[in-house]
Amino acid sequence: MNGAETRIIAAAQIQAEAEILLRDRGRMQMAYAFATAEGVALRYLTAPKAGHPFVLWCVPPGESPLSLAKTWPLLGWYEREMMDLYGLRFAGHPEPVALLPLRPDNGIGGQNNHPAPPIPSVDRPLTPEVEAGAVQQLPFGPVRADVHVRLCR
């Protein structure tokens, strides 16, 4: 990443580094993974202090990652995405369930051990039947300025 300091951090040290960042009022920006010839590498983008350049933490491939989701809840979804896409398991993750309901034949290359959701058939509607007195219709689009109420009969 341009303009960012890069630090190599062992997976065993990542929790201690995250706690120091929190104590020093820094911020965790994001995390991602990517495949290399040696395995899956992890990257964490941090902002140590206001006005200072970003610091990119690099966890080498092949090391068992520890979850930072308890220290930095923002990372919970990033870690779950990496679990789904790359078959990683973050030790101590508070919610180690699938974030992306991918099919086993997703072609992404990661190992997905989660059951695939059913694919909707063209024969049946994509929305569930509603048995209620009133239904709110929320149109999605570039502008959602109103709520329409429709009575069901």
trRosetta pair geometry for C-beta under 8 A, 3 or more apart (Angstrom, degrees):
i j d omega theta_ij theta_ji phi_ij phi_ji
1 4 4.2 18 91 23 110 132
1 6 7.8 147 39 -75 85 97
1 45 7.1 72 -29 -110 169 115
1 54 6.8 -49 114 90 139 133
1 56 5.4 146 27 -58 122 141
3 53 5.6 -142 157 -143 83 121
3 54 7.0 73 109 34 87 96
4 45 7.3 -61 -137 -136 157 92
4 53 5.9 -177 -113 158 44 104
4 54 4.0 -40 -114 85 106 97
4 55 6.3 166 -175 -100 92 17
4 56 4.8 78 131 -22 133 102
5 53 6.0 114 -15 98 89 117
5 54 7.4 -168 28 98 69 50
5 55 4.7 -22 68 -114 100 76
5 56 7.1 -175 87 23 46 72
6 55 7.7 163 -88 -164 20 61
6 56 4.9 -21 -108 67 69 104
6 58 6.1 24 -174 -18 96 122
7 55 6.1 10 2 179 114 107
7 56 7.2 165 25 82 66 52
7 57 5.6 -26 73 -111 96 59
7 58 6.7 179 87 21 41 83
8 58 4.9 -42 -103 75 60 104
8 59 7.9 129 -160 -93 62 24
8 60 6.6 34 -160 -46 109 95
9 13 5.3 -125 -175 85 90 111
9 14 5.7 111 129 -85 123 72
9 17 5.7 -38 -144 -21 150 162
9 57 4.9 -21 15 -163 130 103
9 58 6.8 136 20 62 72 47
9 59 6.0 -43 77 -83 80 71
10 13 4.7 79 63 10 85 105
10 14 7.5 -127 96 -34 46 79
10 59 7.3 73 -163 -135 16 79
10 60 7.5 -21 -110 22 56 103
10 63 6.4 -161 -163 -138 67 161
11 14 5.7 -29 -153 -10 39 120
11 42 7.8 85 -95 36 96 137
11 59 5.2 74 -76 -157 76 123
11 60 8.0 -100 -30 49 91 71
11 63 3.7 178 -8 138 127 121
11 64 5.8 163 121 73 157 47
11 65 5.3 -118 -140 -101 122 43
11 66 6.1 139 169 -3 87 85
12 63 7.6 -105 -20 -172 75 124
12 66 7.4 93 -111 -22 31 128
13 16 5.4 -59 -164 43 62 112
13 17 5.8 62 141 -23 85 106
14 17 5.7 -58 -148 39 32 112
14 18 6.2 35 154 -23 67 106
14 44 7.5 125 -150 -7 113 150
14 57 7.1 115 -124 155 92 144
14 59 6.3 -10 -73 -86 131 126
14 65 7.3 -9 31 -151 160 73
14 66 5.6 173 65 51 114 105
14 68 6.6 -94 141 -64 109 114
15 18 5.7 -54 -148 34 31 113
15 19 6.5 29 154 -18 64 105
15 66 5.3 -53 -45 109 107 145
15 68 6.8 -169 -102 -98 63 79
15 71 7.0 155 -148 -22 73 144
16 19 5.9 -55 -151 36 32 110
16 20 6.6 33 151 -19 64 104
17 20 5.7 -53 -150 35 34 112
17 21 6.4 37 151 -21 65 104
17 57 6.7 133 126 -115 151 145
18 21 5.6 -51 -149 34 33 114
18 22 6.5 33 152 -18 64 105
18 28 7.1 10 -138 -73 95 129
18 68 4.9 -171 -103 -137 164 119
18 71 4.7 103 133 103 125 155
18 72 6.2 -110 -166 -16 121 114
19 22 5.6 -51 -147 37 34 113
19 23 6.2 37 153 -21 65 106
19 71 6.1 -102 -75 -131 68 140
20 23 5.6 -53 -145 37 31 113
20 24 6.2 18 159 -8 65 112
21 24 6.1 -66 -145 46 25 102
21 26 4.1 -79 -168 66 80 125
21 27 7.7 -118 163 14 110 10
21 28 6.8 89 123 -60 145 83
21 46 5.7 -88 -132 -154 146 138
21 48 6.8 -104 -131 -115 87 64
22 25 7.8 33 178 -76 31 25
22 26 7.1 -76 -63 53 23 79
22 71 6.1 -126 -38 179 147 103
22 72 7.3 -148 -74 -67 114 88
24 48 6.7 -18 111 -170 131 80
24 49 7.0 -75 146 -69 105 97
25 49 7.0 59 88 -110 91 77
26 46 5.9 30 152 174 128 107
26 47 6.0 176 -170 92 83 54
26 48 4.3 -49 -111 -143 128 34
26 49 6.1 -65 -92 -56 81 53
27 46 6.9 162 87 -162 48 64
27 47 4.4 -2 58 57 97 104
28 31 7.5 -12 176 -42 112 97
28 44 6.7 -47 -147 -177 99 107
28 45 7.7 108 -171 82 57 55
28 46 5.7 -38 -109 -108 53 79
28 47 7.9 -149 -68 22 10 76
28 68 7.3 169 -117 133 162 138
28 72 4.4 16 27 -144 153 155
28 74 6.0 172 88 66 110 127
28 75 6.2 -44 137 -50 147 110
29 45 4.2 -55 65 103 118 101
29 46 6.3 -170 4 -99 91 20
29 47 5.7 90 -50 -20 109 99
29 54 7.0 -27 -5 -132 150 119
30 44 7.7 -174 95 -150 42 49
30 45 5.0 15 52 42 78 113
30 74 8.0 -92 -94 142 47 117
30 78 6.3 157 -167 -95 67 146
31 42 6.8 -5 -173 -173 104 97
31 43 6.7 168 -153 90 57 54
31 44 4.7 -15 -103 -104 92 71
31 45 7.3 -160 -77 15 42 71
31 68 7.6 145 -54 47 153 128
31 75 5.4 47 4 -134 133 102
31 78 4.2 115 59 139 95 146
31 79 6.9 17 85 -60 141 69
31 82 7.4 -57 121 -34 105 137
32 42 7.6 166 89 -152 36 56
32 43 5.4 -9 60 59 79 99
32 78 6.9 -90 -72 -163 50 112
32 82 7.3 165 -155 -79 35 111
33 40 5.2 13 -180 178 120 108
33 41 6.7 161 -153 81 67 44
33 42 5.2 -30 -98 -99 84 64
33 43 7.4 173 -86 18 35 74
33 82 4.4 96 1 -132 132 115
33 85 7.3 164 68 83 116 115
33 86 5.2 -78 111 -11 143 158
33 88 6.6 -158 -92 -22 169 145
34 40 7.2 164 82 -151 24 68
34 41 5.9 -18 61 58 75 91
34 43 7.7 12 7 -1 100 113
35 39 7.6 -101 -146 158 64 25
35 40 5.7 -41 -99 -98 57 69
35 41 7.9 143 -121 15 9 78
35 86 6.9 -177 -67 -121 89 110
35 109 6.7 -39 -48 116 158 143
36 39 6.4 2 60 57 87 38
36 40 7.3 153 19 -104 78 18
36 41 5.3 46 -10 -17 124 113
36 61 5.3 -124 52 -51 118 147
38 41 7.8 61 71 -56 102 97
38 60 7.7 -38 110 175 141 88
38 61 4.2 137 102 75 100 140
38 62 6.1 -68 152 -30 98 113
39 61 3.4 150 67 174 93 113
39 62 4.5 134 25 -57 156 69
40 61 5.8 140 59 -129 28 91
40 82 7.8 129 168 -172 139 105
40 86 4.8 96 -116 180 150 140
40 88 6.1 -120 92 -68 156 112
41 58 6.9 -13 179 -165 113 86
41 59 6.8 162 -167 80 63 65
41 60 6.6 -48 -120 -154 91 27
41 61 4.7 -59 -68 -61 73 84
42 58 7.5 146 84 -160 59 40
42 59 3.9 1 61 51 106 116
42 65 5.9 98 -42 -94 158 131
42 82 7.4 35 -110 -145 98 158
43 56 5.9 -18 -163 -172 104 100
43 57 6.9 148 -159 77 49 58
43 58 5.9 -12 -105 -103 76 62
43 59 7.5 -149 -68 21 32 78
44 56 7.3 150 75 -161 47 50
44 57 4.1 -7 57 54 100 112
44 59 7.5 57 -8 -17 100 104
44 68 7.6 55 -113 14 144 161
44 75 7.9 -10 -125 -111 108 132
45 54 5.8 -11 -170 -175 91 128
45 55 7.9 151 -158 79 47 44
45 56 5.7 -20 -103 -106 67 73
45 57 7.8 -148 -68 21 22 76
46 54 6.7 144 76 -163 45 73
46 55 4.9 -24 68 65 101 90
46 56 7.6 176 22 -86 75 25
46 57 6.3 51 -8 -18 117 105
47 50 7.9 41 154 -81 112 41
47 52 7.4 138 -174 74 66 87
47 54 5.7 -46 -91 -107 67 73
47 55 7.8 164 -91 20 20 77
48 52 5.1 -49 68 90 103 140
48 55 5.7 54 -36 -2 107 123
49 52 4.6 63 61 7 83 127
59 63 6.0 -117 171 64 98 126
59 65 6.5 80 134 -100 161 95
60 63 5.7 82 73 -8 80 118
64 89 7.7 -24 -153 76 92 85
64 91 6.4 50 150 -23 110 120
65 79 7.8 -166 125 -134 137 105
65 88 6.1 19 28 -179 127 127
65 89 7.8 167 56 85 90 41
65 90 5.1 -46 104 -110 105 76
65 91 7.2 178 98 12 51 81
66 90 6.6 64 167 -168 16 79
66 91 5.1 -44 -116 61 62 99
66 92 6.1 15 -164 34 80 121
67 70 6.8 81 114 -3 105 88
67 75 7.7 160 -172 112 71 117
67 79 5.8 68 -127 -157 87 167
67 90 3.8 97 -72 144 84 116
67 91 6.3 -144 -5 76 86 42
67 92 4.6 -145 38 84 109 81
67 93 3.9 167 -86 -78 152 66
67 94 7.3 -176 136 -8 152 65
68 71 5.2 -59 -170 50 73 108
68 72 5.1 8 141 36 103 104
68 75 4.8 15 84 74 99 159
68 79 7.4 171 41 -57 74 133
69 72 6.8 -74 -119 75 25 61
69 73 6.1 49 -174 -122 68 40
69 75 5.2 -131 -86 85 62 88
69 76 3.8 84 -137 -84 122 75
69 79 5.8 -97 -51 23 113 143
69 90 7.5 97 -8 119 110 146
69 93 5.7 60 22 -140 136 71
69 94 5.5 -130 105 18 123 99
69 95 7.3 -114 145 28 160 86
70 73 7.7 24 -127 -75 15 67
70 92 6.9 -64 -8 147 127 109
70 94 5.9 123 -73 -40 85 117
72 75 4.6 61 98 -2 105 111
73 76 5.6 -17 -169 -16 56 117
74 77 7.7 -60 175 29 43 94
74 78 7.5 28 135 -4 70 115
75 78 5.0 -61 -153 45 58 115
75 79 5.6 57 150 -24 85 104
76 79 6.1 -62 -151 37 24 107
76 80 6.4 21 155 -16 63 109
76 93 7.4 124 -135 -160 74 95
76 94 6.8 -47 -117 52 118 102
76 95 6.1 47 -168 42 119 114
77 80 5.5 -53 -143 39 35 111
77 81 6.2 39 155 -22 66 103
77 99 5.9 116 -148 -127 72 150
78 81 5.8 -54 -151 34 29 112
78 82 6.5 28 151 -16 63 106
79 82 5.6 -54 -149 38 34 111
79 83 6.4 40 150 -24 65 102
79 88 7.9 -105 -165 97 72 123
79 90 4.8 -23 -171 -16 126 159
79 93 5.9 -165 126 -114 140 126
80 83 5.4 -47 -149 31 35 116
80 84 6.5 33 153 -17 65 104
80 93 7.5 139 -71 -176 76 144
80 95 6.8 -28 -76 100 128 96
80 96 7.5 -177 -104 -134 86 37
80 97 7.2 -3 -135 73 123 49
80 98 7.2 121 -179 -164 104 20
80 99 3.7 107 126 -33 121 122
80 100 8.0 150 133 -3 93 75
81 84 5.8 -56 -150 38 32 109
81 85 6.1 12 160 -5 68 115
81 99 5.4 -61 -68 67 61 144
81 100 6.4 67 -122 -18 70 115
82 85 6.1 -62 -132 48 28 99
82 86 5.4 -25 -176 30 68 116
82 88 5.1 -15 136 40 99 132
82 90 7.6 77 79 -43 118 115
83 86 7.3 -70 -113 56 11 75
83 87 7.3 21 -169 -143 47 9
83 88 5.3 -98 -97 71 53 75
83 89 6.5 69 -124 -94 103 42
83 90 6.7 -89 -68 -2 110 94
83 93 7.7 -49 -56 -26 143 174
83 96 6.8 176 -125 -154 169 78
83 98 7.7 -135 101 -106 112 50
83 99 7.6 110 56 6 103 101
84 98 5.6 90 -93 -143 113 78
84 99 5.8 -114 -22 46 138 84
84 100 4.5 139 142 45 164 101
84 102 6.0 130 178 5 111 122
84 110 6.6 82 132 113 42 150
84 112 6.2 31 -163 -111 68 96
84 114 7.2 -32 -118 8 92 133
85 100 7.3 45 -53 40 83 144
85 102 8.0 115 -85 -27 58 157
85 108 5.7 -89 -148 143 78 144
85 110 4.4 157 159 -25 33 157
86 109 7.9 1 -111 100 57 88
86 110 4.5 -88 -78 -111 18 115
86 111 7.9 8 147 24 27 71
87 110 4.9 -179 -24 -171 81 80
87 111 3.4 54 -95 38 129 96
87 112 7.5 -103 -79 -53 81 41
87 113 8.0 85 -125 -15 87 97
89 93 7.9 -128 -177 3 60 126
89 96 7.2 33 -149 -149 80 133
90 93 4.4 84 85 -53 104 115
90 96 7.1 -165 56 -103 84 103
93 96 4.4 108 83 -70 121 90
97 114 7.8 95 -174 -109 65 130
98 101 5.9 93 129 -88 133 55
98 102 7.6 -140 -162 19 126 77
98 112 7.7 61 -116 -157 124 93
98 114 3.9 32 -57 -93 143 168
101 114 6.7 -115 -130 119 59 130
101 116 6.8 112 164 -146 88 46
101 117 4.7 41 149 -20 142 112
102 106 4.4 -11 179 -70 118 146
102 108 7.2 -51 -156 8 155 133
102 112 4.9 -100 83 -127 114 160
102 114 7.2 92 50 62 73 111
102 116 7.1 -62 118 -108 35 86
103 106 5.4 147 64 -64 70 78
103 112 7.6 91 101 94 21 150
103 116 4.2 40 -115 -119 67 136
104 112 5.7 -158 -109 78 51 105
104 116 6.2 -94 -11 -43 76 118
106 110 7.6 -16 71 52 128 87
106 112 6.2 67 5 -3 127 149
108 112 8.0 75 48 -35 116 120
120 124 6.8 -122 -168 75 87 95
120 126 5.3 45 -178 -109 167 80
121 124 5.1 65 67 20 100 93
125 128 8.0 174 95 -77 108 13
125 129 7.9 109 58 -61 132 70
130 135 5.3 53 141 -90 162 134
130 152 5.9 -136 102 -88 106 154
131 152 7.5 -161 -132 125 25 154
132 135 6.0 120 72 -68 114 80
132 152 6.0 93 70 27 58 141
133 151 7.1 -34 166 -144 60 81
133 152 6.7 -166 -164 46 12 95
134 149 5.9 -8 -172 -170 113 105
134 150 7.5 147 -158 75 64 40
134 151 5.8 -41 -104 -104 71 61
134 152 7.1 -165 -93 7 19 86
135 149 7.5 149 76 -156 44 58
135 150 5.4 -26 66 66 95 89
135 151 7.8 150 20 -111 78 15
135 152 5.7 74 -14 -41 112 108
136 147 5.7 -26 -158 -175 107 112
136 148 7.5 130 -163 74 56 50
136 149 6.1 -36 -104 -101 60 69
137 147 7.4 144 65 -171 56 62
137 148 4.4 -28 62 74 109 101
137 149 7.4 -177 15 -91 85 19
137 150 5.6 48 -24 -4 121 115
138 144 6.8 26 -175 -157 84 127
138 147 6.5 -24 -94 -122 74 82
139 144 6.2 -175 81 -118 74 85
139 148 7.3 51 -21 9 101 117
140 144 6.7 -17 -117 -80 36 124
141 144 6.6 143 51 -63 71 80
